[in-house]
Amino acid sequence: DLAGSAPLPSTALMLGIPAALAGCPEIVLCTPPRADGSVDPAVLYAAARCGINRVFALGGVQAIAAMAFGTTSVPKCDKLFGPGNGFVTEAKRQVSMSEGGAAIDMPAGPSEVLVIADSGARAEFVAADLLSQAEHGRDSQVLLVSDDAAILQAVSDEIDCQLPRLPRRDVARGALDASRLVLVDSIDAAFDVSNAYAPEHLILALREPRRWLPRVESAGSIFLGDWAPEALGDYCSGTNHVLPTGGAARFTGGLSVSSFQVAITVQEVDARGIAAIGPCAVELASAEGLHAHGNAVSLRLEALA
């Protein structure tokens, strides 16, 4: 497939900005090289704006392996971030489970969008949104769910009209071959489909989209109404476009500053404190049969007597 064929300076920003805000002391960026072996200038500029000064012309599974385990030129990284195709996502999963490997942010790729549309949705808008994700790669998944057969047909017709005009039409066509138009009995039932699927992007092309928000249980990012195309989320709506895919939205959210930070807990206990909570620890340690645990506390309680 055309992995890495579209330079993504936006992704460099979506990753680099929160990393910089989190105070990461070292940030390494790998990006697929162009046909001549160079790195796209827009990606380099985005990296520079984020304070990233280590950029490698390297993409795909080999980039994941290099950053996870280190090479003579690419440093070993503690955590890997960013989206990719199915091979990249699987590589991230494998290194995260390997001894000496790296942690990962989330499964992020291939791209997904699910649109819930009612009879009042604008077919040309919905079709454009579906195609905007389909052009990412042939393994992208796009779904339209509606209770109105007429809007499903209208969107299908619009896709046929818009697709031939796209430079990446062959890529989008490959994704569309595995995509679905789903007819349901009601809009409420459409949310059952969406929640089971847990899409990366969920577009609510509904007349009162905010009223339906409580029905959303699982989604990476939500776009409300006819004037919120998913493409705005990719670039400039203020949310991060690195989002969970493959159903991972059921247990994790999108990338944020906290993704680049580690929470460390601290305990400081004085004599009054251990006198107050120590007996609880002794009791629990006894119940669990961990007598050395209890002894570490009871010795201190006895020293207070």
N, C-alpha and C positions, 0 to 999 in steps of 0.2 A: 504494500500500500504506500501512500504518499506521506509516510511518517516524516515529520520535520520539514515538509515542503512549503509550509506557510510560516514565515518568520513571525514570532509573537513577542514584540517588545512589551505589549500589555501584560503578558504573563511575567516578564522580568520585573515589571513594576509591582504587580500584585504579590510577588514573592519578596522582592527586595525592600519595599517600603516597610511592611510589618517587621521584617528581620532587623532593619536598621532601628526602628522604633523600640524593638525589644532589647537593643544593645548587644547584638551578637558580635563578639570580637573578631570572628572570621567568617566570611560568607564566600562560598565558591559557587560559581554559575557554570553549568554545562549547557551548551546550545548546539543543535545540529549545524554542521558546516554547510555552506552553499556549494554549488557544483564546482566552484574553483578552489574550494578548501577554506575560504575566508568566512568570517562571522558577519552576519548582517549588521550594517552600521547602526540601524535603529535599535537593535538589541544591545549593542555596545554602548550606545548613548544612554539608554535606559539604565543599564548596569552602572554606568559612571554616575548618574544622578542619584543612585541609591548607595553610592560609596563602595560598590563592588569592584575590586581591582584584580580579581583572579577569575578569568573567564577562559573556559576551554572549549575548543571547537570539537564537541563530542556529544553525541545524542544516542537515543535508543537504549537497549538493554546494556550495551557496553558501558554507557555512561553511569548507569545505576551500579553496575559491578565495580567500576573504578572508584566511585565515591564511597561505596559501602566498605570496600576492603583496602583501598589505597593502591596506588601504583608508584612507579619511580617519578612520575610527574604530577599526578592528581593526588591530593592529600586525602586521607581517610576522614570521612565526615561522621559526626555523631547522629545526624538526622537528615533525611532526604525529604524534600518538598517538591510539589508540583505535579501537573497533569501530564498525561501521555496516552498513547494508544493501549490496546489490550496487552501487548507484550511488555510495555513499560510498567503497567500496573501490576502484572504478574511478577515481574522482576523485583519490584519494590516489595511485594508481599513475601517473596522468597528470602530476600536478604534480611528482612525484618525478623525472620524466624531462624536465621542462621547464627550459630555461635560466632561472635566476633563481628557480626554484621551491623547494620545501622537501623535505627528506628525510622519510622515513616510518619507522614502526616495523616494520610488516609488513602483508600483506593480512589484515585481521581482520573478517570478515563476508562473507556472511551466516552465521548460526550453523549448526553441524553437531554431530551426535552419532552415534556408531556403537556399538552394543551387541553384544557377543559373549556369547551365552547358551547354557548347556548344559541338559540335561533337568531339572536340579534348580533352575533359576532360578524365582523367584516372578513369575508373569505380571503381577500387579498392580503390582509394583515396576517392572518393565521398561516396561510401558505408560506409567506415570506419568513415567518418565525421558524417554521419547520425546516425550511431550506437552509436557514442560517446555521442550524446545528448539523444538518446533513452534510454540509460542505466541509466539515472538520475532517471527516474520514469515512471510509466505507464501512467501518465498524461502529459508527455513530448510530444511536437509536432515537427515532422520533415517533411520537404517538399523538393521535388526536382522539379525544373522547367526547362524545356529545349525545344528547338525547334527541337530536334532530337529524334525520337522515338527509334532509335537504342541505344542511350546512356541511355535512360530510362530503356530499357530492360536489358542492360548490368549491370547497377547499381542494378536493382532488383535481377538479378542472383548472383551478388557479395554479396548482403545482405544475400541471402539464404546460401551462402558459408561461410561467416564470422560469422553469428549469432550463429550457434551451438558451436563455439569455445569460446564464451564469458561466464564467470562465472555468469554474471547477464543477461543471455539470456532471462529468463522468464520475467524480468522487461522490457527489450528492446522490446520483442515481443509484450507486451501489448501496448507500445507506437506505435509500427509500425502498429498495427491493426487500429489505428485512423489516420494514416499518409497518405500522398498523393504523387503520381507522377503526375505532371501536364505537358501536352503537349501543347505548344503554337505555334503560327505561326512564331514568330521571337524572337530573343533575346530582342529586344526593348519591345515587348509585355510581356516578362518575368519580366521586371522591373515594368510594370503596376501591375502585380500580387504582386510582392514584396512590392511595395510602399503601396498598399492597405492593405496588411497583417502587415506591419511594424514589421519585425522579430527582436527578441533579437539578434541573430547572423545571419549575411548574408555572405555567402561564394560565391565569384565570381570565379568559376572554368572556366575561359574564357581565350582565347589566348592573348587578350590585355585588361586585367581587369582594368587597370588605365584609359583607354580611356572611360570606361563606368561609372566611378565614378560620373560624373555630373548627371547621370540619377537616382542616389539614392536620395530619398527624406526623407525616414524614415527607420532607422535601429539603433539598439543599438550599434553594433560593426561590422566592415566590415573586411573580410579576402580576400586578393587579390591573385589569382593565385593558381596553383597546390601545392605549397610548403608552404602554410599558413593554416595548419589545425586549426580548432577552439580550439582544445585542448591547443595549445600554448597560446591563449588568456586566457584560464582558469588558466594558471600557470606562464608563464614567458616571454611573449612578451612585457611587460611593460604597457599594458592597464589594466584597472580594469574589473574584470569579474562580478561585480554586475551591471546588466543591466536591462532596462525596458522590460516587457513582456506584452502580452495581448493587443497589439496595442498601448501601452503607449509610444513607440518610436516616435510616431507622435508629442508628446508634451514635452518630456523630454529626457535627455541623461543619461549616466551611472554615477556611483558613482565617486566622486572626493573629494579632500580636501575641496572644497567650500561647499560640502554637509553638512559638520560638522560645518560650520561657519554661523554666522548671520550678515548680513550687516546692520549697523546702520548709518543713515545719521545725519549730524551735520550742523546747520546753525549759522553763526555768522555775524551779520549785524551792521554796524556802521551808524552814522548820514548821511553820504554821500550815503551809500547804500540804506537806506530806502527812501531817497529823490529821488533816481533814479528809484527804482522799486515799491515804495509804491503806486503811482497813478494807476499803473496797477492792483494791488491787490484791491484797492478801486473800480475800474471800474468793475472788475469781480465779486466782492461781491455784488455790486448793481444789476448786471445782474442776479445773482442767487437768489436775495432776501434775502441774509444773511447779514442783516444790522449790527449785532454785529461784524461780521468779518471785515466789512468795517470800523466800528468805532474804532476797535483796531488799525488800521493803520492810519486812518485820525487824530486821537488824537495826534499821534506822529508827523505827518506831520505839524500839527498846532503848535506843541511845537517847531518846527524848525523855524517857521516864525518869 
